[in-house]
Amino acid sequence: MATTPTRVLVVGATGRTGRHVMAAAADRGLTPVALASDEKHARGILGDAEIVVGDLVDAASLAKAVKDIDGIIFVHGSDNDSRADSVQRIDYGGVVNVMRALGDRRPRIVLQTSIFVTRRDHYFNAGGHALDWKRRSERVVRLSGAPYTIVRPGWLDGGEAGGHVTIEQGDTGEGGISREVLGTLLVEALLTESALGRTFEACSGPGRATRDWVALFGRAAQDAVGALDAVEDTANMPLEDEPARVRSDLAEFRAH
């Protein structure tokens, strides 16, 4: 049984979803700590929230940020960086650098990626291979030995409004999810035992608002221990074809 976190680092706290994560964590009695590269900018968004300074592309800068942290919610993204390698450096590299900064510690982790993450022919994967890099970040977390949940949300603030959450596995569906609902879901996944070791897609919409998170998460099958991919994922990204850097990163965390 994993230890229930109390002091939670929110990676991507100033983003449109991250702000909801910060609020939901505080509502649940946790101490949310916002990771930010620019404290003044973060203060303007998050007010009197606790903020630690660190840069996701600079592993050395993250050592102080992860000190005394017993939970991490990754809700970051490279949306505001138009460079071709932004997803590789931030979405993937940020996860690697935070995990590296933790040293031997393995706090509980919730990682947000995306629906479509295994659909390599999707147009989101054109150019910078955004989906592939997000999927690689999932693999790092799975192999790290940390207690984890990986959430693949649908279109953010897309679809019909409502707090009824549905989850699926296998990455074959499509739908939308409210950012506010997603913020709550990510925090509840951090706190709920039945979410451990699971990867699932999540959408929300009309209907009775979800309150029984234990039952919801318990409907998902657990990933196989030590597996690269989620339990029902399509096996279409062989490790032997991966970039040398990625293979090296995975070997590092697998050996931890």
TIZA-280873 format. One record per residue (C-alpha): residue number from 0; x, y, z. Coordinates in nm, 3 decimals, padded with zeros to 5 digits. Example, Ala and Ser with C-alpha at 12.3 -4.5 7.8 and 13.67 -1.06 7.14 Angstrom:
// residues 2
     k         X         Y         Z
     0    01.230   -00.450    00.780
     1    01.367   -00.106    00.714
// end
This chain:
// residues 256
     k         X         Y         Z
     0    00.000    00.000    00.000
     1    00.144    00.338   -00.102
     2    00.176    00.618    00.152
     3   -00.087    00.889    00.111
     4    00.085    01.210   -00.003
     5    00.051    01.537    00.184
     6    00.296    01.774    00.016
     7    00.244    01.765   -00.360
     8    00.455    01.921   -00.634
     9    00.239    02.039   -00.924
    10    00.442    02.051   -01.245
    11    00.259    02.286   -01.482
    12    00.075    02.462   -01.200
    13    00.031    02.792   -01.383
    14   -00.136    02.633   -01.685
    15   -00.510    02.632   -01.744
    16   -00.545    02.281   -01.600
    17   -00.270    02.319   -01.341
    18   -00.458    02.598   -01.167
    19   -00.750    02.360   -01.113
    20   -00.510    02.097   -00.978
    21   -00.372    02.348   -00.727
    22   -00.722    02.437   -00.610
    23   -00.841    02.076   -00.592
    24   -00.533    01.971   -00.395
    25   -00.586    02.250   -00.143
    26   -00.955    02.158   -00.112
    27   -00.850    01.802   -00.019
    28   -00.627    01.929    00.260
    29   -00.300    01.877    00.075
    30   -00.016    02.127    00.051
    31    00.019    02.197   -00.322
    32    00.359    02.334   -00.425
    33    00.379    02.499   -00.766
    34    00.690    02.444   -00.976
    35    00.764    02.757   -01.178
    36    01.057    02.889   -01.378
    37    00.943    03.249   -01.319
    38    00.825    03.314   -00.965
    39    00.685    03.662   -01.038
    40    00.473    03.530   -01.325
    41    00.351    03.238   -01.114
    42    00.265    03.467   -00.822
    43    00.048    03.676   -01.051
    44   -00.154    03.364   -01.138
    45   -00.150    03.166   -00.815
    46   -00.152    03.440   -00.553
    47   -00.024    03.325   -00.215
    48    00.027    02.961   -00.311
    49    00.360    02.802   -00.223
    50    00.597    02.830   -00.519
    51    00.936    02.669   -00.581
    52    01.160    02.780   -00.865
    53    01.300    02.530   -01.111
    54    01.339    02.479   -01.484
    55    01.217    02.152   -01.637
    56    01.498    02.152   -01.892
    57    01.765    02.191   -01.622
    58    01.778    01.889   -01.392
    59    02.019    02.057   -01.148
    60    01.769    02.336   -01.085
    61    01.506    02.087   -00.966
    62    01.686    01.942   -00.663
    63    01.545    02.201   -00.425
    64    01.201    02.183   -00.585
    65    01.157    01.812   -00.511
    66    01.290    01.828   -00.156
    67    01.029    01.719    00.102
    68    00.781    01.631   -00.173
    69    00.582    01.309   -00.127
    70    00.360    01.338   -00.434
    71    00.393    01.479   -00.785
    72    00.125    01.567   -01.038
    73    00.260    01.628   -01.388
    74    00.023    01.849   -01.584
    75    00.284    02.038   -01.783
    76    00.310    02.087   -02.157
    77    00.501    02.269   -02.427
    78    00.201    02.448   -02.580
    79    00.366    02.790   -02.557
    80    00.694    02.677   -02.714
    81    00.678    02.660   -03.093
    82    01.023    02.507   -03.144
    83    01.024    02.171   -03.320
    84    01.183    01.988   -03.027
    85    00.967    02.142   -02.754
    86    00.772    01.826   -02.669
    87    01.094    01.626   -02.651
    88    01.261    01.883   -02.423
    89    00.964    01.968   -02.200
    90    00.692    01.703   -02.206
    91    00.938    01.413   -02.207
    92    01.258    01.576   -02.082
    93    01.077    01.745   -01.794
    94    00.959    01.410   -01.659
    95    01.307    01.260   -01.693
    96    01.468    01.557   -01.519
    97    01.225    01.559   -01.227
    98    01.267    01.184   -01.179
    99    01.643    01.226   -01.192
   100    01.633    01.509   -00.938
   101    01.452    01.279   -00.694
   102    01.757    01.057   -00.667
   103    01.660    00.741   -00.481
   104    01.322    00.870   -00.364
   105    01.006    00.750   -00.537
   106    00.704    00.955   -00.430
   107    00.359    00.882   -00.562
   108    00.310    01.017   -00.914
   109    00.020    01.113   -01.137
   110    00.120    01.183   -01.496
   111   -00.117    01.348   -01.742
   112   -00.049    01.271   -02.108
   113   -00.320    01.256   -02.378
   114   -00.567    01.045   -02.566
   115   -00.425    00.939   -02.904
   116   -00.086    00.876   -02.739
   117   -00.050    00.530   -02.895
   118   -00.199    00.627   -03.232
   119    00.120    00.701   -03.417
   120   -00.051    00.794   -03.743
   121   -00.262    01.067   -03.578
   122   -00.197    01.418   -03.706
   123   -00.089    01.527   -03.355
   124    00.219    01.310   -03.416
   125    00.327    01.493   -03.729
   126    00.634    01.713   -03.721
   127    00.773    01.690   -03.367
   128    00.626    01.345   -03.289
   129    00.441    01.490   -02.989
   130    00.246    01.174   -02.914
   131    00.555    00.953   -02.927
   132    00.736    01.174   -02.677
   133    00.439    01.179   -02.440
   134    00.425    00.800   -02.461
   135    00.795    00.783   -02.381
   136    00.734    00.989   -02.067
   137    00.476    00.728   -01.964
   138    00.736    00.455   -02.008
   139    00.983    00.639   -01.784
   140    00.726    00.661   -01.506
   141    00.622    00.296   -01.539
   142    00.981    00.172   -01.517
   143    01.086    00.411   -01.240
   144    00.955    00.200   -00.954
   145    00.736    00.485   -00.829
   146    00.371    00.421   -00.738
   147    00.188    00.585   -01.027
   148   -00.129    00.660   -01.216
   149   -00.124    00.777   -01.579
   150   -00.422    00.973   -01.705
   151   -00.486    01.033   -02.075
   152   -00.750    01.307   -02.087
   153   -00.977    01.374   -02.382
   154   -01.007    01.710   -02.556
   155   -00.961    01.969   -02.281
   156   -01.276    02.173   -02.222
   157   -01.424    01.994   -02.522
   158   -01.760    01.823   -02.555
   159   -02.066    01.873   -02.337
   160   -02.029    02.017   -01.989
   161   -02.082    01.800   -01.687
   162   -01.908    01.626   -01.400
   163   -01.982    01.264   -01.490
   164   -01.645    01.097   -01.557
   165   -01.593    00.792   -01.774
   166   -01.269    00.602   -01.820
   167   -01.151    00.363   -02.089
   168   -00.835    00.171   -02.173
   169   -00.668    00.080   -02.498
   170   -00.661    00.434   -02.639
   171   -00.925    00.375   -02.905
   172   -01.193    00.626   -02.809
   173   -01.233    01.001   -02.822
   174   -01.419    01.261   -02.618
   175   -01.379    01.575   -02.411
   176   -01.320    01.661   -02.049
   177   -01.360    01.975   -01.845
   178   -01.031    02.112   -01.712
   179   -01.193    02.166   -01.373
   180   -01.314    01.806   -01.361
   181   -00.973    01.687   -01.478
   182   -00.801    01.883   -01.201
   183   -01.015    01.705   -00.943
   184   -00.961    01.366   -01.109
   185   -00.583    01.404   -01.105
   186   -00.581    01.487   -00.735
   187   -00.819    01.203   -00.652
   188   -00.597    00.963   -00.849
   189   -00.306    01.069   -00.629
   190   -00.504    00.986   -00.316
   191   -00.694    00.672   -00.417
   192   -00.546    00.327   -00.378
   193   -00.754    00.178   -00.660
   194   -00.585    00.414   -00.907
   195   -00.236    00.275   -00.845
   196   -00.052    00.114   -01.134
   197   -00.323    00.204   -01.382
   198   -00.326    00.390   -01.713
   199   -00.655    00.507   -01.858
   200   -00.826    00.760   -02.083
   201   -01.073    00.996   -01.915
   202   -01.366    01.201   -02.042
   203   -01.646    01.391   -01.870
   204   -01.993    01.510   -01.959
   205   -02.359    01.525   -01.857
   206   -02.494    01.300   -01.587
   207   -02.456    01.256   -01.215
   208   -02.123    01.404   -01.109
   209   -01.868    01.140   -01.015
   210   -01.805    01.116   -00.642
   211   -01.704    00.752   -00.593
   212   -01.348    00.767   -00.720
   213   -01.256    00.434   -00.563
   214   -01.515    00.258   -00.778
   215   -01.429    00.455   -01.091
   216   -01.056    00.383   -01.080
   217   -01.119    00.026   -00.975
   218   -01.285   -00.043   -01.310
   219   -00.949   -00.007   -01.483
   220   -00.711   -00.302   -01.514
   221   -00.362   -00.260   -01.374
   222   -00.059   -00.239   -01.598
   223    00.176   -00.538   -01.591
   224    00.463   -00.476   -01.351
   225    00.775   -00.373   -01.542
   226    00.591   -00.331   -01.872
   227    00.677   -00.045   -02.105
   228    00.319    00.021   -02.207
   229   -00.027    00.015   -02.057
   230   -00.228   -00.302   -02.022
   231   -00.432   -00.273   -02.342
   232   -00.200   -00.059   -02.555
   233   -00.117   -00.143   -02.915
   234    00.240   -00.275   -02.937
   235    00.351   -00.044   -03.214
   236    00.661    00.130   -03.074
   237    00.936   -00.135   -03.032
   238    01.208   -00.051   -02.784
   239    01.480   -00.156   -03.029
   240    01.366    00.115   -03.270
   241    01.372    00.392   -03.011
   242    01.634    00.673   -03.007
   243    01.953    00.589   -02.819
   244    01.884    00.862   -02.564
   245    01.547    00.711   -02.479
   246    01.686    00.359   -02.446
   247    01.954    00.494   -02.213
   248    01.699    00.681   -02.000
   249    01.478    00.374   -01.969
   250    01.772    00.154   -01.875
   251    01.870    00.405   -01.606
   252    01.527    00.407   -01.445
   253    01.469    00.034   -01.489
   254    01.791   -00.034   -01.300
   255    01.694    00.196   -01.013
// end
